[in-house]
Amino acid sequence: MRNILRFGIILFSLFGCTQKNEMYEICGKVTDFNGNPIDSVTIRLMSKGFETVCETLSDKNGNYSIHAKKGNYNCLYAVKTPDYRVNKLEYWMWNVPVTKNLTINPQYDRMEIYGINVFEPQVSPRETYMMYFRPMSLSKSLQLVSKQNINSNEFKKIERTEDLLDSSDKLINISPDSITPKELIIEINGVKAEIVGVNKITEYARGFFMYGYCVQVLKPKKSENSGLEYDLISVTLHSLETGESGKGEAFVKR
């Protein structure tokens, strides 16, 4: 009896260790909005504290691959450092559930879609998602920097733009002045969703105010898969005002 018990404990310990250290692959291809691959892009998977868990570079064909332990991660982002704040910004994906192998294809240009948060309004029949994001235009960022006579090299290197700004002006206005549904493509699990509302709001962050947008969409029937634990939300903006494009994504638990 003791031997059977001891054998069971060993099996339980081995199984627990395997589960704890279970690894999965995140792979994909980095492209621009014409489908051209982008090489030498840094892809980082990050924790809740924005600490790098693992990172890699895309190859000449835009392909990349990283491996991470099973778990939920804050974000995955992609940036080509020499291009950052020169002719491109960044791609972000939020709330990354690494519970299986994932394919994530970053796509970005001069419009950054930052801080996507998604929730389901508490009203039946629960047919919509509400999502908030902050679009940031490189053109409008450069205009702001020029207006405040900020050194362009400092702007390229600084982590947070607001650290260089005149604190007497509390508004950082680098988002499009307006966004219409025809400028947006919202997809849920790869299926285009109907946009039923777009509202501009003001966000407070680190002593400044910035503009963001709250968008409500109908969940496409074709996107409903009873076997999914998470929905993948993709937000693509082609701004008519600035002529810039950007994409951001987020997973939301169903």
N, C-alpha and C positions, 0 to 999 in steps of 0.2 A: 504493500500500500504506500509506504514511504517513497519507494522508487517511482511509482506512478505519479505521486504528487510532485516529486522533484522534477520529473520529466515534463510535467505540465507547466511548472513554473519556468523552466528553461525555454519551452516553446513560447510562452506568453511574453517573456522578456525579449526573445529574438523578434517576435512579431511586432512588439511595441517599438523596438529600435528601428526596424525596417520602415514602419509607418512614419516615425518621427523624422527620418532622414530621406524620405521619399523625394525623388527629384523628377522634375519635368522640364521639357524644352519649350522655350518661346522662340519662334523664328518668324521670318517674314522678309519683305522687300521694301526698301525706302525709295520712293519716287516723287517726282514733281507732279503738277496737275496735267501735264501732257503725257504722263506715263514713262518719262525718262528716268532711269535709275540714278541714284545719288550715292556716290562712293564716299568713304572716309567719314561717315556720319557716326557720331557717338550715340549709342543706345544704352540707356541706364534704367535698371529696375530699382525703385527706391522705397524705403520704409516710410512709416507714418511721420518720422522725424526728418524726412527728406535726406536720409543717409543712403549712400549707394550700397546696394546689396550685391549686384553684379553688373558688369558692363562689357561692351564689345564695340567693334567698328564694323560698318558695312563694307563689303568688298566692292570691286569694280562694277559688279552687276547689281549693286544695291542690296544684296542678300546679307542676312546676319543670323546668328543663332546664339542664344545664351541658355544656361541651365540654372534653375533655382529650386530651392526646397519647397515642398508643399506648404501653402499658406496664402494669406491675403495681403497684398501689397498696396501701398498708397498710390503709386503711379509708375508709368513707364514713359520716358521722354526721349526725343531724338533731336539732335542739333549738330550741324557741321560748324565747328568753332570758327574757322576763318570767315564764314559767311554770316555769322550771327551779328545782327544789328548793322550789317553792311548791305546785304541784299536778301536776307531771309531772317525769319525768327525761329520758332520752335514748334514741334508737335508734342502733344500731351495725351496720354490715356490714363484714366483715373479708375481707382478701385479694382485693381487687377487680381482676380481670383486664380491663383495657380494651383488648381486641383486636377488638372489634366494638361496635356500638351496644347499649346495655344499658337495660333497664327495671327500676328499683328503686323499690319502693313502701314507704317507711318507715311504720311503724305503731307507736305507743308510747303509754305512759300513765305509771302510777306505779311500775311494776316495770321496772328496767333489766336487760337480759340482756347482760352485758359479757364481753369477752375470749373469744369462742368460738374454740376450737382443735379441729380435726377430724383424726383419723388412722385408718388402716385397720390393724387388728390383724394381726400377722404369723402368721396361721394359715389354712390352706386350709379351706374353699373360698372364702375372702375374701368372705364374704356379709354382713359387718357393718361399720358405722362406729362408732368410739368418739369421743365429743365431750365436751369440758370447757367449762364456762361458769360465770360468777359472777353469780347473780341478786342485785340490790340493791333493797331495798324502801324507798320514800320514807317510809312510815309508821314503819318501824323506824329509819330514819335520823333522823327528827325526834324519836323517843323517845330515841335516844342523845344527840342534841344537847341536849335538855331535861335529861336526867339529869346531863350534865356542865356545865350552866349556860352553854352557849355562846350568844353573841348571835346571834339568828336572822338579822339582816342580814349579819353576817359569814359565816354558813353559806351564804347564798344566793350570795355573791360569790366565796368561796374556790374555787380550782381543785381542791384536794385536801382532802377532809374530814379526813384524818389529820393535816394541818398544824395543826388546831385542837384535837385530842384530847389528853387526858392520857396522856403516853407511859408512865406506870406500868402502864396497862392495855393489854396488847399485843394484845387481841382486839377486832376491829371486827365486832360481830355484827349485821349488817343484812340477812342472807339469811333466807329461810324456814327454820324449824327442820327441816322435812322436805319432800320433794317425792315425790309418787306418780305413776305413769304416767298416771293419769286426769286429772292436772292439766296434763300436758304434751301438746303437739302437735308432733311432729317431722316435717318434710316434706323429701323429697329430690326436687328438680326438680318441686315442686308436688304430689308424691304422698306421702300419709301413710305413715310407716314404723312398724313394730311395735317397741315398746320392750321390750327383754329384760333391762335392768338399770339401776338408778339408785343411785349411791353418793355419799355426802357425804364431802368431803375438805377438808383445811385447806391454804390457800395462804399463803405468805409473800410480803409485798411491802412494800418501803420501811420496814422496821422493825416492821411489824405483821402479824398473822395474820387472815385472813378465810376464810369458808366458801365453797366452790364445789361443783359437782356434776359427776360424770362419768356420762354416759348412753351406753348401747350400744343400737344399733338394727339391725334387719335391713334390708338394702337392698330396697326394693320392686321386684319384677320389672318393673312398669310404668314405673319411673323410669329404667331402663337404656336409654340411647340411644348407640349405637356412634359416632355422629358428634360427641358432646360431648367437649370437652377438660377441662371442669370440671363438677363437681356443685355445685348450689346447695343448701345446707343451711339450713333455716329452723327456729328454735326459738321456740315460743310457750308462755308459762307463764301459767296462770290460778290463782293461789295461793288455796287454800281458807283458809289461815291468816290472810292479810292482806286478802283480797278484792281484790287488785291484779293487773293484767295487764301483760305486757311481751313484746316480740318482738326477737329479734336474728337476724342471718344471717351466713353465711360461704360463700365459694367454696372448694372443695378440688380440687386437681388430681387427675385420675383416673390 
